[in-house]
């Protein structure tokens, strides 16, 4: 019976950590790994791409995104937002600050989530074909090799979620501008 209770507690702890409800941030044995970079070429002006990314944060969040995004605090150039991402049949919640430097850059910083440290950015550059959007960042975990192992698992899901978001941003930006995109 003790082993069953211990396994149940371990599973619950894992779900709290993986779901973003508990963040373990002690700064001991911190390992940092890169995220990306991923580059997208989007056939739309960078102002359009920026607006597509920023609109749900700085304006009213569309109903279609309510299950994925909830803005808790909003100012003219920064928000505090909760992101809800389906990972392996359950929802992971992250809380992030998002800063906007129109029209060139959007920076994200993790406040609460399955790891203690994530910083990432979307950098938008005007090109002859429209916009080059580069996403990159870093993800940090504590507890040396065990934390690095956990960070590698989180990074896979994190990058998958960002790629899906960027695909949607690309499609909507091009719909508004009437063009096509390619991932690099």
Backbone as JSON Lines, residues from 0, in Angstrom:
{"i":0,"aa":"X","n":[0.82,-1.19,0.0],"ca":[0.0,0.0,0.0],"c":[0.87,1.27,0.0]}
{"i":1,"aa":"X","n":[1.98,1.19,0.74],"ca":[2.89,2.33,0.81],"c":[3.44,2.67,-0.57]}
{"i":2,"aa":"X","n":[3.83,1.66,-1.34],"ca":[4.38,1.89,-2.68],"c":[3.35,2.5,-3.62]}
{"i":3,"aa":"X","n":[2.11,2.09,-3.48],"ca":[1.03,2.67,-4.3],"c":[0.86,4.14,-3.95]}
{"i":4,"aa":"X","n":[0.86,4.45,-2.66],"ca":[0.72,5.84,-2.23],"c":[1.92,6.67,-2.7]}
{"i":5,"aa":"X","n":[3.11,6.1,-2.59],"ca":[4.31,6.8,-3.04],"c":[4.26,7.05,-4.55]}
{"i":6,"aa":"X","n":[3.84,6.05,-5.32],"ca":[3.72,6.2,-6.77],"c":[2.67,7.26,-7.11]}
{"i":7,"aa":"X","n":[1.57,7.27,-6.39],"ca":[0.52,8.26,-6.62],"c":[1.03,9.67,-6.33]}
{"i":8,"aa":"X","n":[1.78,9.83,-5.26],"ca":[2.36,11.13,-4.91],"c":[3.38,11.56,-5.97]}
{"i":9,"aa":"X","n":[4.21,10.62,-6.42],"ca":[5.19,10.94,-7.45],"c":[4.5,11.36,-8.75]}
{"i":10,"aa":"X","n":[3.46,10.66,-9.14],"ca":[2.71,11.0,-10.35],"c":[2.08,12.38,-10.22]}
{"i":11,"aa":"X","n":[1.49,12.67,-9.07],"ca":[0.87,13.97,-8.84],"c":[1.92,15.08,-8.9]}
{"i":12,"aa":"X","n":[3.08,14.84,-8.3],"ca":[4.17,15.81,-8.35],"c":[4.63,16.06,-9.79]}
{"i":13,"aa":"X","n":[4.76,14.99,-10.55],"ca":[5.13,15.12,-11.95],"c":[4.1,15.96,-12.7]}
{"i":14,"aa":"X","n":[2.82,15.68,-12.51],"ca":[1.76,16.41,-13.21],"c":[1.77,17.89,-12.82]}
{"i":15,"aa":"X","n":[2.01,18.19,-11.54],"ca":[2.08,19.6,-11.12],"c":[3.26,20.31,-11.78]}
{"i":16,"aa":"X","n":[4.4,19.63,-11.85],"ca":[5.58,20.21,-12.49],"c":[5.38,20.33,-14.0]}
{"i":17,"aa":"X","n":[4.96,19.26,-14.64],"ca":[4.78,19.26,-16.09],"c":[3.67,20.21,-16.52]}
{"i":18,"aa":"X","n":[2.66,20.36,-15.69],"ca":[1.54,21.24,-16.02],"c":[1.81,22.71,-15.77]}
{"i":19,"aa":"X","n":[2.95,23.01,-15.14],"ca":[3.3,24.4,-14.89],"c":[2.73,24.96,-13.61]}
{"i":20,"aa":"X","n":[2.05,24.12,-12.8],"ca":[1.47,24.6,-11.54],"c":[2.54,24.81,-10.47]}
{"i":21,"aa":"X","n":[3.64,24.08,-10.59],"ca":[4.75,24.19,-9.65],"c":[6.02,24.44,-10.46]}
{"i":22,"aa":"X","n":[6.75,25.48,-10.09],"ca":[8.03,25.75,-10.71],"c":[9.11,25.59,-9.66]}
{"i":23,"aa":"X","n":[10.07,24.73,-9.91],"ca":[11.18,24.54,-8.98],"c":[12.33,25.42,-9.46]}
{"i":24,"aa":"X","n":[12.6,26.48,-8.7],"ca":[13.63,27.46,-9.08],"c":[14.51,27.72,-7.86]}
{"i":25,"aa":"X","n":[15.54,26.9,-7.71],"ca":[16.44,27.06,-6.57],"c":[17.81,27.57,-7.0]}
{"i":26,"aa":"X","n":[18.08,27.58,-8.31],"ca":[19.35,28.09,-8.82],"c":[20.55,27.2,-8.54]}
{"i":27,"aa":"X","n":[20.31,25.96,-8.18],"ca":[21.39,25.03,-7.88],"c":[21.59,24.1,-9.08]}
{"i":28,"aa":"X","n":[22.81,24.08,-9.6],"ca":[23.1,23.22,-10.75],"c":[22.4,23.67,-12.01]}
{"i":29,"aa":"X","n":[22.25,24.98,-12.2],"ca":[21.52,25.53,-13.35],"c":[22.22,25.17,-14.64]}
{"i":30,"aa":"X","n":[21.46,24.61,-15.56],"ca":[21.92,24.31,-16.91],"c":[21.04,25.09,-17.87]}
{"i":31,"aa":"X","n":[21.64,25.73,-18.85],"ca":[20.9,26.5,-19.84],"c":[21.19,25.92,-21.22]}
{"i":32,"aa":"X","n":[20.15,25.73,-22.0],"ca":[20.3,25.23,-23.37],"c":[19.57,26.17,-24.31]}
{"i":33,"aa":"X","n":[19.99,26.17,-25.55],"ca":[19.37,27.04,-26.54],"c":[18.05,26.49,-27.04]}
{"i":34,"aa":"X","n":[17.22,27.39,-27.5],"ca":[15.98,27.07,-28.2],"c":[16.1,27.69,-29.59]}
{"i":35,"aa":"X","n":[15.78,26.91,-30.62],"ca":[15.9,27.42,-31.98],"c":[17.37,27.52,-32.35]}
{"i":36,"aa":"X","n":[17.73,28.42,-33.24],"ca":[16.83,29.36,-33.89],"c":[16.02,28.71,-35.01]}
{"i":37,"aa":"X","n":[14.84,29.26,-35.2],"ca":[13.98,28.88,-36.31],"c":[13.7,30.16,-37.09]}
{"i":38,"aa":"X","n":[13.86,30.1,-38.4],"ca":[13.65,31.28,-39.24],"c":[12.51,31.01,-40.21]}
{"i":39,"aa":"X","n":[11.62,31.96,-40.3],"ca":[10.51,31.89,-41.24],"c":[10.6,33.08,-42.18]}
{"i":40,"aa":"X","n":[10.33,32.86,-43.45],"ca":[10.19,33.94,-44.41],"c":[8.7,34.03,-44.71]}
{"i":41,"aa":"X","n":[8.13,35.19,-44.43],"ca":[6.69,35.38,-44.54],"c":[6.42,36.45,-45.58]}
{"i":42,"aa":"X","n":[5.59,36.14,-46.54],"ca":[5.27,37.06,-47.63],"c":[4.23,38.07,-47.18]}
{"i":43,"aa":"X","n":[4.65,38.92,-46.25],"ca":[3.8,39.99,-45.72],"c":[4.72,41.04,-45.1]}
{"i":44,"aa":"X","n":[4.32,42.3,-45.11],"ca":[5.14,43.33,-44.47],"c":[5.32,43.06,-42.98]}
{"i":45,"aa":"X","n":[6.46,43.44,-42.43],"ca":[6.7,43.13,-41.02],"c":[5.71,43.8,-40.09]}
{"i":46,"aa":"X","n":[5.16,44.95,-40.47],"ca":[4.14,45.58,-39.64],"c":[2.9,44.69,-39.52]}
{"i":47,"aa":"X","n":[2.55,44.02,-40.6],"ca":[1.41,43.1,-40.59],"c":[1.73,41.9,-39.71]}
{"i":48,"aa":"X","n":[2.92,41.32,-39.87],"ca":[3.32,40.17,-39.06],"c":[3.33,40.56,-37.59]}
{"i":49,"aa":"X","n":[3.91,41.71,-37.27],"ca":[3.94,42.17,-35.89],"c":[2.53,42.3,-35.33]}
{"i":50,"aa":"X","n":[1.63,42.92,-36.1],"ca":[0.25,43.09,-35.65],"c":[-0.47,41.77,-35.43]}
{"i":51,"aa":"X","n":[-0.21,40.78,-36.28],"ca":[-0.83,39.47,-36.12],"c":[-0.39,38.84,-34.8]}
{"i":52,"aa":"X","n":[0.9,38.96,-34.48],"ca":[1.41,38.4,-33.22],"c":[0.9,39.19,-32.02]}
{"i":53,"aa":"X","n":[0.96,40.51,-32.1],"ca":[0.67,41.37,-30.94],"c":[-0.81,41.54,-30.65]}
{"i":54,"aa":"X","n":[-1.66,41.46,-31.65],"ca":[-3.08,41.78,-31.47],"c":[-3.77,41.03,-30.34]}
{"i":55,"aa":"X","n":[-3.6,39.71,-30.2],"ca":[-4.29,39.02,-29.11],"c":[-3.8,39.42,-27.72]}
{"i":56,"aa":"X","n":[-2.6,39.97,-27.65],"ca":[-2.04,40.41,-26.37],"c":[-2.43,41.85,-26.05]}
{"i":57,"aa":"X","n":[-2.24,42.74,-27.03],"ca":[-2.44,44.17,-26.78],"c":[-3.88,44.62,-26.96]}
{"i":58,"aa":"X","n":[-4.64,43.85,-27.73],"ca":[-6.06,44.16,-27.92],"c":[-6.9,43.11,-27.22]}
{"i":59,"aa":"X","n":[-8.08,42.96,-27.7],"ca":[-8.98,41.95,-27.14],"c":[-8.59,40.57,-27.71]}
{"i":60,"aa":"X","n":[-8.49,39.58,-26.83],"ca":[-8.14,38.23,-27.28],"c":[-9.33,37.62,-28.0]}
{"i":61,"aa":"X","n":[-9.14,37.18,-29.25],"ca":[-10.26,36.57,-30.0],"c":[-10.77,35.3,-29.31]}
{"i":62,"aa":"X","n":[-12.04,35.02,-29.49],"ca":[-12.63,33.81,-28.9],"c":[-11.9,32.55,-29.32]}
{"i":63,"aa":"X","n":[-11.42,32.51,-30.55],"ca":[-10.72,31.33,-31.04],"c":[-9.44,31.05,-30.25]}
{"i":64,"aa":"X","n":[-8.89,32.06,-29.56],"ca":[-7.66,31.88,-28.79],"c":[-7.9,31.82,-27.28]}
{"i":65,"aa":"X","n":[-9.13,31.96,-26.83],"ca":[-9.4,31.99,-25.39],"c":[-8.96,30.72,-24.67]}
{"i":66,"aa":"X","n":[-8.95,29.58,-25.36],"ca":[-8.52,28.34,-24.71],"c":[-6.99,28.22,-24.71]}
{"i":67,"aa":"X","n":[-6.29,29.14,-25.37],"ca":[-4.83,29.09,-25.46],"c":[-4.13,30.26,-24.79]}
{"i":68,"aa":"X","n":[-4.86,31.35,-24.56],"ca":[-4.22,32.58,-24.09],"c":[-5.17,33.36,-23.19]}
{"i":69,"aa":"X","n":[-4.66,33.82,-22.06],"ca":[-5.42,34.71,-21.2],"c":[-4.47,35.82,-20.72]}
{"i":70,"aa":"X","n":[-4.78,37.06,-21.07],"ca":[-3.95,38.19,-20.65],"c":[-4.41,38.61,-19.26]}
{"i":71,"aa":"X","n":[-3.47,38.61,-18.31],"ca":[-3.8,38.97,-16.92],"c":[-3.62,40.47,-16.67]}
{"i":72,"aa":"X","n":[-2.56,41.05,-17.23],"ca":[-2.29,42.48,-17.09],"c":[-1.81,42.98,-18.44]}
{"i":73,"aa":"X","n":[-2.2,44.24,-18.76],"ca":[-1.87,44.77,-20.09],"c":[-1.46,46.23,-19.96]}
{"i":74,"aa":"X","n":[-0.37,46.61,-20.64],"ca":[-0.01,48.02,-20.79],"c":[0.24,48.25,-22.28]}
{"i":75,"aa":"X","n":[0.76,49.39,-22.63],"ca":[0.93,49.7,-24.06],"c":[2.04,48.89,-24.72]}
{"i":76,"aa":"X","n":[3.05,48.45,-23.94],"ca":[4.16,47.73,-24.55],"c":[4.54,46.42,-23.84]}
{"i":77,"aa":"X","n":[3.74,46.01,-22.86],"ca":[4.03,44.77,-22.16],"c":[2.76,44.17,-21.57]}
{"i":78,"aa":"X","n":[2.7,42.84,-21.56],"ca":[1.58,42.15,-20.93],"c":[2.13,41.02,-20.05]}
{"i":79,"aa":"X","n":[1.3,40.6,-19.12],"ca":[1.51,39.37,-18.36],"c":[0.4,38.44,-18.81]}
{"i":80,"aa":"X","n":[0.79,37.3,-19.38],"ca":[-0.2,36.43,-20.01],"c":[0.03,34.98,-19.63]}
{"i":81,"aa":"X","n":[-1.08,34.25,-19.5],"ca":[-1.03,32.8,-19.3],"c":[-1.25,32.15,-20.66]}
{"i":82,"aa":"X","n":[-0.41,31.17,-20.97],"ca":[-0.53,30.39,-22.19],"c":[-0.9,28.96,-21.81]}
{"i":83,"aa":"X","n":[-1.84,28.38,-22.51],"ca":[-2.3,27.02,-22.24],"c":[-1.98,26.17,-23.46]}
{"i":84,"aa":"X","n":[-1.15,25.14,-23.26],"ca":[-0.68,24.31,-24.36],"c":[-0.98,22.85,-24.06]}
{"i":85,"aa":"X","n":[-1.61,22.18,-25.01],"ca":[-1.9,20.75,-24.85],"c":[-0.63,19.96,-25.13]}
{"i":86,"aa":"X","n":[-0.2,19.19,-24.12],"ca":[0.99,18.35,-24.24],"c":[0.62,16.96,-23.75]}
{"i":87,"aa":"X","n":[0.68,15.99,-24.65],"ca":[0.39,14.59,-24.32],"c":[-0.92,14.42,-23.57]}
{"i":88,"aa":"X","n":[-1.96,15.04,-24.06],"ca":[-3.3,14.83,-23.53],"c":[-3.67,15.67,-22.33]}
{"i":89,"aa":"X","n":[-2.75,16.49,-21.82],"ca":[-3.1,17.37,-20.71],"c":[-2.64,18.79,-21.04]}
{"i":90,"aa":"X","n":[-3.06,19.73,-20.23],"ca":[-2.77,21.14,-20.48],"c":[-1.6,21.6,-19.61]}
{"i":91,"aa":"X","n":[-0.6,22.21,-20.24],"ca":[0.49,22.85,-19.52],"c":[0.24,24.35,-19.54]}
{"i":92,"aa":"X","n":[0.34,24.97,-18.37],"ca":[0.14,26.4,-18.25],"c":[1.47,27.08,-18.0]}
{"i":93,"aa":"X","n":[1.77,28.09,-18.8],"ca":[2.92,28.93,-18.55],"c":[2.43,30.36,-18.38]}
{"i":94,"aa":"X","n":[3.1,31.1,-17.54],"ca":[2.82,32.53,-17.36],"c":[4.07,33.26,-17.79]}
{"i":95,"aa":"X","n":[3.9,34.23,-18.69],"ca":[5.04,34.92,-19.27],"c":[4.78,36.41,-19.36]}
{"i":96,"aa":"X","n":[5.86,37.2,-19.24],"ca":[5.78,38.59,-19.64],"c":[6.09,38.63,-21.13]}
{"i":97,"aa":"X","n":[5.4,39.5,-21.83],"ca":[5.62,39.67,-23.26],"c":[5.82,41.16,-23.5]}
{"i":98,"aa":"X","n":[6.99,41.52,-24.05],"ca":[7.32,42.92,-24.34],"c":[7.33,43.15,-25.85]}
{"i":99,"aa":"X","n":[6.83,44.3,-26.24],"ca":[6.67,44.63,-27.65],"c":[7.51,45.84,-28.02]}
{"i":100,"aa":"X","n":[8.35,45.69,-29.04],"ca":[9.16,46.78,-29.58],"c":[8.79,46.89,-31.05]}
{"i":101,"aa":"X","n":[7.72,47.64,-31.31],"ca":[7.13,47.74,-32.65],"c":[8.08,48.34,-33.64]}
{"i":102,"aa":"X","n":[8.22,47.81,-34.84],"ca":[7.69,46.57,-35.4],"c":[8.75,45.47,-35.48]}
{"i":103,"aa":"X","n":[9.83,45.6,-34.69],"ca":[11.0,44.76,-34.92],"c":[11.16,43.56,-33.99]}
{"i":104,"aa":"X","n":[10.54,43.59,-32.79],"ca":[10.89,42.56,-31.82],"c":[9.79,42.34,-30.8]}
{"i":105,"aa":"X","n":[9.65,41.06,-30.41],"ca":[8.76,40.69,-29.32],"c":[9.55,39.73,-28.43]}
{"i":106,"aa":"X","n":[9.63,40.06,-27.13],"ca":[10.4,39.26,-26.18],"c":[9.47,38.62,-25.16]}
{"i":107,"aa":"X","n":[9.74,37.35,-24.84],"ca":[8.98,36.58,-23.87],"c":[9.91,36.19,-22.73]}
{"i":108,"aa":"X","n":[9.42,36.27,-21.5],"ca":[10.18,35.82,-20.34],"c":[9.25,35.03,-19.43]}
{"i":109,"aa":"X","n":[9.64,33.8,-19.13],"ca":[8.83,32.92,-18.3],"c":[8.8,33.41,-16.86]}
{"i":110,"aa":"X","n":[7.6,33.44,-16.29],"ca":[7.41,33.75,-14.88],"c":[7.1,32.47,-14.11]}
{"i":111,"aa":"X","n":[6.24,31.62,-14.69],"ca":[5.89,30.34,-14.06],"c":[5.67,29.31,-15.15]}
{"i":112,"aa":"X","n":[6.21,28.11,-14.94],"ca":[6.04,27.05,-15.92],"c":[6.76,25.79,-15.49]}
{"i":113,"aa":"X","n":[6.94,24.85,-16.4],"ca":[7.53,23.56,-16.05],"c":[9.05,23.61,-15.84]}
{"i":114,"aa":"X","n":[9.67,24.74,-16.15],"ca":[11.1,24.95,-15.9],"c":[11.25,26.34,-15.28]}
{"i":115,"aa":"X","n":[12.37,26.61,-14.61],"ca":[12.5,27.9,-13.94],"c":[12.92,29.07,-14.83]}
{"i":116,"aa":"X","n":[13.41,28.79,-16.04],"ca":[13.95,29.88,-16.85],"c":[13.7,29.64,-18.33]}
{"i":117,"aa":"X","n":[13.01,30.59,-18.96],"ca":[12.93,30.64,-20.42],"c":[12.9,32.1,-20.82]}
{"i":118,"aa":"X","n":[13.77,32.44,-21.76],"ca":[13.72,33.74,-22.43],"c":[13.74,33.44,-23.92]}
{"i":119,"aa":"X","n":[12.89,34.12,-24.67],"ca":[12.84,33.9,-26.11],"c":[12.41,35.18,-26.8]}
{"i":120,"aa":"X","n":[12.7,35.24,-28.1],"ca":[12.35,36.44,-28.85],"c":[11.93,36.08,-30.26]}
{"i":121,"aa":"X","n":[11.08,36.94,-30.79],"ca":[10.74,36.94,-32.21],"c":[11.37,38.22,-32.75]}
{"i":122,"aa":"X","n":[12.29,38.09,-33.7],"ca":[12.91,39.25,-34.32],"c":[12.41,39.31,-35.75]}
{"i":123,"aa":"X","n":[11.85,40.45,-36.13],"ca":[11.27,40.63,-37.46],"c":[12.11,41.61,-38.25]}
{"i":124,"aa":"X","n":[12.54,41.18,-39.44],"ca":[13.33,42.02,-40.33],"c":[12.64,42.09,-41.67]}
{"i":125,"aa":"X","n":[12.61,43.3,-42.22],"ca":[12.04,43.48,-43.56],"c":[12.98,42.89,-44.6]}
{"i":126,"aa":"X","n":[12.41,42.18,-45.58],"ca":[13.19,41.61,-46.68],"c":[12.49,41.93,-47.99]}
{"i":127,"aa":"X","n":[13.15,41.59,-49.1],"ca":[12.52,41.79,-50.41],"c":[11.26,40.95,-50.55]}
{"i":128,"aa":"X","n":[11.22,39.78,-49.88],"ca":[10.07,38.88,-49.98],"c":[9.0,39.16,-48.93]}
{"i":129,"aa":"X","n":[9.26,40.09,-48.03],"ca":[8.29,40.41,-46.98],"c":[8.97,40.56,-45.64]}
{"i":130,"aa":"X","n":[8.93,39.48,-44.83],"ca":[9.47,39.54,-43.48],"c":[10.24,38.27,-43.17]}
{"i":131,"aa":"X","n":[11.38,38.44,-42.55],"ca":[12.12,37.33,-41.97],"c":[11.82,37.36,-40.47]}
{"i":132,"aa":"X","n":[11.24,36.27,-39.96],"ca":[10.95,36.16,-38.54],"c":[11.87,35.08,-37.96]}
{"i":133,"aa":"X","n":[12.69,35.46,-37.0],"ca":[13.59,34.51,-36.35],"c":[13.17,34.36,-34.9]}
{"i":134,"aa":"X","n":[12.95,33.11,-34.5],"ca":[12.64,32.79,-33.1],"c":[13.84,32.08,-32.51]}
{"i":135,"aa":"X","n":[14.27,32.54,-31.34],"ca":[15.31,31.84,-30.61],"c":[15.24,32.24,-29.15]}
{"i":136,"aa":"X","n":[15.89,31.44,-28.32],"ca":[15.9,31.73,-26.91],"c":[16.74,30.75,-26.14]}
{"i":137,"aa":"X","n":[16.48,30.69,-24.84],"ca":[17.17,29.76,-23.98],"c":[16.24,29.26,-22.9]}
{"i":138,"aa":"X","n":[16.5,28.03,-22.48],"ca":[15.69,27.35,-21.47],"c":[16.65,26.84,-20.4]}
{"i":139,"aa":"X","n":[16.35,27.14,-19.14],"ca":[17.22,26.73,-18.05],"c":[16.51,25.87,-17.03]}
{"i":140,"aa":"X","n":[17.24,24.91,-16.49],"ca":[16.72,24.02,-15.45],"c":[17.76,23.91,-14.34]}
{"i":141,"aa":"X","n":[17.33,23.49,-13.17],"ca":[18.21,23.28,-12.03],"c":[18.5,21.79,-11.86]}
{"i":142,"aa":"X","n":[19.43,21.48,-10.97],"ca":[19.77,20.11,-10.57],"c":[20.57,19.35,-11.62]}
{"i":143,"aa":"X","n":[21.57,20.02,-12.21],"ca":[22.58,19.39,-13.05],"c":[22.01,18.47,-14.13]}
{"i":144,"aa":"X","n":[22.47,17.24,-14.19],"ca":[22.1,16.31,-15.27],"c":[20.62,15.96,-15.25]}
{"i":145,"aa":"X","n":[20.04,15.81,-14.06],"ca":[18.6,15.5,-13.97],"c":[17.79,16.65,-14.55]}
{"i":146,"aa":"X","n":[18.17,17.87,-14.2],"ca":[17.49,19.05,-14.75],"c":[17.68,19.18,-16.25]}
{"i":147,"aa":"X","n":[18.9,18.89,-16.72],"ca":[19.16,18.96,-18.16],"c":[18.3,17.94,-18.9]}
{"i":148,"aa":"X","n":[18.15,16.75,-18.33],"ca":[17.29,15.72,-18.92],"c":[15.86,16.25,-19.02]}
{"i":149,"aa":"X","n":[15.35,16.84,-17.93],"ca":[14.0,17.4,-17.91],"c":[13.88,18.53,-18.93]}
{"i":150,"aa":"X","n":[14.89,19.39,-18.98],"ca":[14.87,20.5,-19.93],"c":[14.81,20.05,-21.37]}
{"i":151,"aa":"X","n":[15.5,18.96,-21.68],"ca":[15.44,18.43,-23.05],"c":[14.03,17.98,-23.39]}
{"i":152,"aa":"X","n":[13.32,17.37,-22.45],"ca":[11.94,16.94,-22.7],"c":[11.02,18.15,-22.87]}
{"i":153,"aa":"X","n":[11.18,19.15,-22.01],"ca":[10.35,20.35,-22.11],"c":[10.64,21.09,-23.42]}
{"i":154,"aa":"X","n":[11.9,21.17,-23.8],"ca":[12.28,21.9,-25.02],"c":[11.61,21.33,-26.26]}
{"i":155,"aa":"X","n":[11.48,20.02,-26.34],"ca":[10.83,19.4,-27.5],"c":[9.4,19.9,-27.62]}
{"i":156,"aa":"X","n":[8.66,19.86,-26.53],"ca":[7.26,20.33,-26.55],"c":[7.2,21.84,-26.78]}
{"i":157,"aa":"X","n":[8.12,22.59,-26.18],"ca":[8.14,24.05,-26.31],"c":[8.35,24.42,-27.77]}
{"i":158,"aa":"X","n":[9.35,23.81,-28.4],"ca":[9.64,24.13,-29.8],"c":[8.49,23.72,-30.71]}
{"i":159,"aa":"X","n":[7.86,22.59,-30.43],"ca":[6.7,22.16,-31.22],"c":[5.58,23.2,-31.12]}
{"i":160,"aa":"X","n":[5.32,23.69,-29.92],"ca":[4.26,24.69,-29.72],"c":[4.59,25.99,-30.44]}
{"i":161,"aa":"X","n":[5.85,26.43,-30.37],"ca":[6.24,27.66,-31.05],"c":[6.12,27.51,-32.56]}
{"i":162,"aa":"X","n":[6.57,26.37,-33.09],"ca":[6.46,26.14,-34.53],"c":[4.99,26.18,-34.99]}
{"i":163,"aa":"X","n":[4.1,25.58,-34.22],"ca":[2.68,25.6,-34.57],"c":[2.14,27.03,-34.53]}
{"i":164,"aa":"X","n":[2.55,27.8,-33.53],"ca":[2.11,29.19,-33.44],"c":[2.64,30.01,-34.61]}
{"i":165,"aa":"X","n":[3.92,29.8,-34.94],"ca":[4.49,30.55,-36.05],"c":[3.86,30.17,-37.38]}
{"i":166,"aa":"X","n":[3.47,28.92,-37.52],"ca":[2.76,28.51,-38.74],"c":[1.44,29.27,-38.86]}
{"i":167,"aa":"X","n":[0.71,29.37,-37.75],"ca":[-0.55,30.11,-37.76],"c":[-0.32,31.6,-38.02]}
{"i":168,"aa":"X","n":[0.73,32.17,-37.42],"ca":[1.07,33.58,-37.65],"c":[1.39,33.8,-39.13]}
{"i":169,"aa":"X","n":[2.19,32.89,-39.7],"ca":[2.56,33.0,-41.1],"c":[1.33,32.96,-42.01]}
{"i":170,"aa":"X","n":[0.47,31.99,-41.77],"ca":[-0.73,31.85,-42.61],"c":[-1.64,33.07,-42.5]}
{"i":171,"aa":"X","n":[-1.86,33.56,-41.28],"ca":[-2.75,34.72,-41.11],"c":[-2.12,35.99,-41.69]}
{"i":172,"aa":"X","n":[-0.81,36.17,-41.5],"ca":[-0.14,37.34,-42.06],"c":[-0.23,37.34,-43.57]}
{"i":173,"aa":"X","n":[-0.01,36.19,-44.18],"ca":[-0.06,36.1,-45.63],"c":[-1.49,36.21,-46.15]}
{"i":174,"aa":"X","n":[-2.44,35.72,-45.39],"ca":[-3.84,35.89,-45.79],"c":[-4.16,37.38,-45.87]}
{"i":175,"aa":"X","n":[-3.71,38.13,-44.85],"ca":[-3.97,39.57,-44.83],"c":[-3.23,40.29,-45.94]}
{"i":176,"aa":"X","n":[-2.02,39.79,-46.29],"ca":[-1.2,40.45,-47.32],"c":[-1.34,39.82,-48.7]}
{"i":177,"aa":"X","n":[-1.93,38.6,-48.78],"ca":[-2.11,37.93,-50.06],"c":[-0.86,37.26,-50.6]}
{"i":178,"aa":"X","n":[0.0,36.61,-49.73],"ca":[1.25,35.98,-50.18],"c":[1.4,34.55,-49.72]}
{"i":179,"aa":"X","n":[2.67,34.04,-49.73],"ca":[3.01,32.66,-49.31],"c":[4.28,32.68,-48.47]}
{"i":180,"aa":"X","n":[4.53,31.61,-47.65],"ca":[5.71,31.56,-46.78],"c":[6.54,30.31,-46.97]}
{"i":181,"aa":"X","n":[7.75,30.37,-46.37],"ca":[8.63,29.2,-46.34],"c":[9.36,29.19,-45.01]}
{"i":182,"aa":"X","n":[9.57,28.01,-44.45],"ca":[10.31,27.87,-43.2],"c":[11.76,27.59,-43.54]}
{"i":183,"aa":"X","n":[12.68,28.22,-42.77],"ca":[14.11,28.02,-43.03],"c":[14.79,27.39,-41.88]}
